[in-house]
Amino acid sequence: MGRVAVITDSTADMPPATAVAAGITVVPLWVRFGDQEFRDGVDITTAQFWERLLTPGSAFPSTAAPAPGVFRDTFEAAFTAGADAVVCPLIGSKLSGTLQSATLAASMLPNREIHIIDTGTTSMGTGMAAILATELAATGSSAAAVAEGVRARLPDLDLFVAVDTLEYLRRNGRLSAARAAIGSVLSVKPIITVRDGEVVLDRTTRTRGKARDLAIELITTGPIERLAVMHTPTSTPAEVADFRDKLVARIPGGINPANVMVAQIGSSTGPHLGPDLMGAILLRAR
């Protein structure tokens, strides 16, 4: 079988070292602070993004999808480097225009084999889909078989994140003003998830600690094959480790430590979630 290149987008929140080790190419979204624009992971790092966001008086951040030409150039570069086909798992089409850009780019290369996958999710949910693609490709499977295999596992992806406020989701248009008002008016701590490709408010509770405990309960309702603990730098290393350990301890049947990772919410996802969050993305075991 020919070599299959795997390409994803920066909303996958994949640590750069993980992407490099897996051979995954990451196409950056634009991150905007007022009239300043940065390419995620190119012009601004995750640490720089959070430092800027947390600076008093900083402009409210937003994101924009890569242009079709950026995806076209990335696809062409993969073929020039020796790939025979591309598999491209991306953030859900209801959450971003990124997939639309990639689909248009693929149409510009009609004689190339390019499989665009709508993961229906974001953050390391998309990242896990990309990692699965590289593992399937490494078995020598065809690009079509790799894409089919990834799509077959998408229903097993899930996420639960305890956020401090819904204001970032509201201002970036990812949650209705009415739903976002619940968090501000009642001063509750929300837990969000993704259902049918859209961000939804799953539960609320009164304190940050209770929200994180509830998130752990929701995450560990069954066996888990892969787990990615997601956090922001406003949580201390001890808080992150405590959350991770509690999660792992509650997973029915346990989990292979090699399949547990910890990562920060990055510059493409952070503008929609804000600081002071803790949660996890998981691939449920079959």
C-alpha positions as CSV (number, residue, x, y, z in Angstrom):
1,M,0.0,0.0,0.0
2,G,1.1,3.6,-0.6
3,R,2.1,6.0,2.2
4,V,-0.8,7.7,3.9
5,A,-0.2,11.2,5.2
6,V,-2.4,12.3,8.2
7,I,-3.3,16.0,8.5
8,T,-5.4,17.7,11.1
9,D,-6.1,21.2,12.4
10,S,-4.8,23.1,15.5
11,T,-8.1,22.8,17.4
12,A,-6.9,19.2,18.0
13,D,-4.9,20.7,20.9
14,M,-2.2,18.1,20.2
15,P,1.1,18.8,21.9
16,P,3.7,19.6,19.3
17,A,5.9,16.7,20.4
18,T,3.0,14.3,20.0
19,A,2.2,15.5,16.5
20,V,5.9,15.2,15.5
21,A,6.3,11.8,16.9
22,A,3.2,10.5,15.2
23,G,4.0,12.2,11.9
24,I,0.9,14.3,11.9
25,T,0.8,17.7,10.1
26,V,-1.2,20.3,11.9
27,V,-2.8,23.2,10.0
28,P,-3.1,26.3,12.2
29,L,-6.3,28.3,12.7
30,W,-6.1,32.0,13.1
31,V,-6.3,33.4,16.6
32,R,-7.4,37.0,16.9
33,F,-7.0,39.6,19.7
34,G,-8.7,42.7,18.5
35,D,-7.0,43.7,15.2
36,Q,-4.0,41.4,15.7
37,E,-4.0,37.9,14.1
38,F,-1.7,35.0,14.9
39,R,-1.4,31.5,13.4
40,D,-1.8,29.0,16.2
41,G,1.4,27.3,16.9
42,V,3.3,29.4,14.4
43,D,3.0,33.0,15.4
44,I,1.8,32.3,19.0
45,T,2.4,29.4,21.3
46,T,-0.1,28.0,23.8
47,A,1.8,29.6,26.7
48,Q,1.9,33.0,24.9
49,F,-1.8,32.8,24.2
50,W,-2.8,32.2,27.8
51,E,-0.4,34.9,29.1
52,R,-2.1,37.3,26.7
53,L,-5.6,36.2,27.6
54,L,-5.0,36.5,31.3
55,T,-3.4,40.0,31.0
56,P,-5.9,42.6,32.4
57,G,-7.4,44.7,29.6
58,S,-6.5,42.2,26.8
59,A,-8.9,42.1,23.9
60,F,-11.4,39.3,23.8
61,P,-10.0,36.5,21.6
62,S,-11.7,34.8,18.7
63,T,-10.6,32.3,16.0
64,A,-11.0,31.9,12.3
65,A,-10.6,28.9,10.0
66,P,-7.6,28.5,7.7
67,A,-8.1,29.6,4.1
68,P,-8.7,26.8,1.5
69,G,-5.3,27.8,0.0
70,V,-3.5,26.9,3.2
71,F,-5.0,23.4,3.1
72,R,-4.3,23.0,-0.6
73,D,-0.7,23.9,0.0
74,T,-0.5,21.5,2.9
75,F,-2.0,18.7,0.8
76,E,0.4,19.4,-2.1
77,A,3.3,19.4,0.3
78,A,2.3,15.9,1.6
79,F,2.2,14.5,-1.9
80,T,5.5,16.2,-2.9
81,A,7.0,14.5,0.2
82,G,6.0,11.1,-1.1
83,A,2.5,10.5,0.2
84,D,0.1,8.6,-2.1
85,A,-3.0,9.7,-0.2
86,V,-4.1,12.0,2.6
87,V,-6.5,11.3,5.5
88,C,-7.6,14.5,7.2
89,P,-9.6,14.4,10.5
90,L,-10.9,17.9,11.4
91,I,-12.9,19.7,14.0
92,G,-16.7,19.2,13.6
93,S,-18.3,21.1,10.8
94,K,-20.9,22.6,13.1
95,L,-18.2,24.1,15.3
96,S,-15.9,25.7,12.7
97,G,-15.6,26.5,9.0
98,T,-12.3,24.6,8.9
99,L,-13.8,21.5,7.3
100,Q,-15.4,23.5,4.6
101,S,-12.0,25.1,3.8
102,A,-10.4,21.7,3.6
103,T,-13.1,20.3,1.4
104,L,-12.8,23.1,-1.0
105,A,-9.0,22.7,-1.1
106,A,-9.4,19.0,-1.8
107,S,-11.7,19.9,-4.8
108,M,-8.8,21.9,-6.2
109,L,-6.8,18.7,-6.4
110,P,-9.2,16.4,-8.2
111,N,-6.6,13.8,-9.2
112,R,-5.4,13.3,-5.6
113,E,-6.8,10.9,-3.0
114,I,-7.8,13.0,-0.1
115,H,-10.2,11.8,2.6
116,I,-11.7,14.7,4.7
117,I,-13.3,13.4,8.0
118,D,-15.8,15.4,10.0
119,T,-15.0,14.3,13.6
120,G,-18.0,16.1,15.0
121,T,-16.0,17.1,17.9
122,T,-12.9,19.2,18.9
123,S,-9.8,19.4,21.0
124,M,-8.2,16.0,21.6
125,G,-11.3,14.3,20.3
126,T,-10.1,15.4,16.9
127,G,-6.5,14.7,18.0
128,M,-7.4,11.1,19.0
129,A,-9.0,10.6,15.6
130,A,-5.8,11.8,13.9
131,I,-3.7,9.4,16.1
132,L,-6.0,6.5,15.2
133,A,-5.5,7.4,11.6
134,T,-1.7,7.2,11.9
135,E,-1.9,3.8,13.7
136,L,-4.2,2.4,11.0
137,A,-2.0,3.7,8.3
138,A,1.1,2.1,9.9
139,T,-0.6,-1.3,9.4
140,G,-0.4,-0.8,5.7
141,S,-4.1,-0.2,5.3
142,S,-5.3,1.8,2.3
143,A,-6.3,5.4,2.8
144,A,-9.9,4.5,2.2
145,A,-9.6,1.8,4.9
146,V,-7.9,4.2,7.3
147,A,-10.7,6.8,6.8
148,E,-13.4,4.1,7.2
149,G,-11.7,2.9,10.4
150,V,-11.5,6.3,11.9
151,R,-15.1,7.1,11.1
152,A,-16.2,3.8,12.7
153,R,-14.7,5.0,16.0
154,L,-16.1,8.5,16.1
155,P,-19.2,7.4,18.1
156,D,-16.8,6.3,20.8
157,L,-15.3,9.7,21.3
158,D,-16.7,11.8,24.2
159,L,-15.8,14.8,26.3
160,F,-16.8,16.5,29.5
161,V,-15.2,19.7,30.6
162,A,-16.0,21.7,33.7
163,V,-15.6,25.4,32.8
164,D,-15.6,28.5,35.0
165,T,-18.0,30.5,32.8
166,L,-20.1,30.1,29.6
167,E,-19.3,33.7,28.6
168,Y,-16.5,32.7,26.2
169,L,-18.8,30.2,24.4
170,R,-21.5,32.8,24.2
171,R,-19.4,35.6,22.8
172,N,-17.9,33.3,20.2
173,G,-21.3,32.1,19.1
174,R,-20.9,28.5,20.3
175,L,-23.7,28.6,22.8
176,S,-26.9,30.6,22.8
177,A,-27.2,33.7,25.0
178,A,-30.1,32.1,26.9
179,R,-28.1,29.0,27.8
180,A,-25.1,31.0,28.7
181,A,-27.1,33.2,31.0
182,I,-27.8,30.2,33.2
183,G,-24.1,30.2,34.3
184,S,-23.9,34.0,34.9
185,V,-27.3,34.6,36.5
186,L,-27.3,31.6,38.8
187,S,-23.5,31.7,39.5
188,V,-23.2,28.0,38.8
189,K,-20.2,26.1,37.4
190,P,-21.2,24.4,34.1
191,I,-20.1,21.2,32.5
192,I,-20.1,21.1,28.8
193,T,-20.0,18.4,26.2
194,V,-20.5,17.9,22.5
195,R,-23.7,16.3,21.2
196,D,-24.6,15.9,17.5
197,G,-21.6,18.0,16.7
198,E,-22.6,21.0,18.8
199,V,-21.5,22.3,22.2
200,V,-24.2,21.8,24.8
201,L,-24.5,22.5,28.5
202,D,-24.7,19.1,30.2
203,R,-24.9,19.8,33.9
204,T,-24.4,22.6,36.4
205,T,-23.3,22.6,40.0
206,R,-22.5,25.3,42.6
207,T,-18.7,25.1,43.0
208,R,-15.6,24.5,40.9
209,G,-14.7,21.5,43.0
210,K,-18.1,19.9,42.7
211,A,-18.1,20.5,38.9
212,R,-14.8,18.7,38.5
213,D,-16.0,15.8,40.7
214,L,-19.2,15.6,38.6
215,A,-17.1,15.6,35.4
216,I,-15.1,12.7,36.7
217,E,-18.4,10.8,37.3
218,L,-19.6,11.5,33.8
219,I,-16.4,10.5,32.2
220,T,-15.9,7.2,34.1
221,T,-19.3,5.6,33.3
222,G,-17.7,2.7,31.4
223,P,-14.4,1.3,30.2
224,I,-12.0,3.8,28.5
225,E,-9.5,2.9,25.8
226,R,-7.7,6.3,25.6
227,L,-7.9,9.4,27.9
228,A,-6.7,12.9,27.5
229,V,-6.9,15.2,30.5
230,M,-7.3,18.8,29.4
231,H,-6.6,21.8,31.5
232,T,-5.5,25.4,31.4
233,P,-2.4,27.0,33.1
234,T,-4.5,28.5,35.8
235,S,-4.6,25.1,37.4
236,T,-1.5,24.1,39.4
237,P,0.4,20.9,38.5
238,A,-0.9,19.4,41.7
239,E,-4.5,20.1,40.8
240,V,-4.0,18.6,37.4
241,A,-2.3,15.5,38.8
242,D,-5.1,15.1,41.4
243,F,-7.8,15.3,38.7
244,R,-5.9,12.8,36.6
245,D,-5.3,10.4,39.4
246,K,-9.0,10.5,40.5
247,L,-10.1,9.8,36.9
248,V,-7.7,6.9,36.3
249,A,-8.7,5.3,39.7
250,R,-12.4,5.3,38.7
251,I,-12.1,3.9,35.2
252,P,-13.9,0.5,35.2
253,G,-11.3,-2.2,34.5
254,G,-8.4,0.3,34.6
255,I,-6.5,1.7,31.6
256,N,-3.1,1.3,30.1
257,P,-1.0,4.1,31.4
258,A,0.5,4.6,27.9
259,N,-3.0,5.5,26.7
260,V,-3.3,8.4,29.2
261,M,-2.0,11.8,28.3
262,V,-2.3,15.3,29.8
263,A,-2.4,18.4,27.6
264,Q,-3.3,22.1,27.8
265,I,-6.2,23.6,26.0
266,G,-4.5,25.5,23.1
267,S,-4.9,28.7,21.3
268,S,-7.6,27.5,18.9
269,T,-9.9,26.1,21.6
270,G,-9.1,28.4,24.5
271,P,-10.9,31.5,23.1
272,H,-14.2,29.5,23.3
273,L,-13.7,28.0,26.7
274,G,-11.8,30.5,28.8
275,P,-9.5,29.9,31.8
276,D,-10.0,27.8,34.9
277,L,-11.3,24.7,33.2
278,M,-10.6,21.0,33.8
279,G,-11.9,18.0,32.0
280,A,-11.1,15.1,29.7
281,I,-11.6,13.8,26.2
282,L,-11.9,10.0,25.9
283,L,-12.3,7.1,23.5
284,R,-14.6,4.6,25.1
285,A,-13.6,1.0,24.9
286,R,-15.6,-1.4,22.8
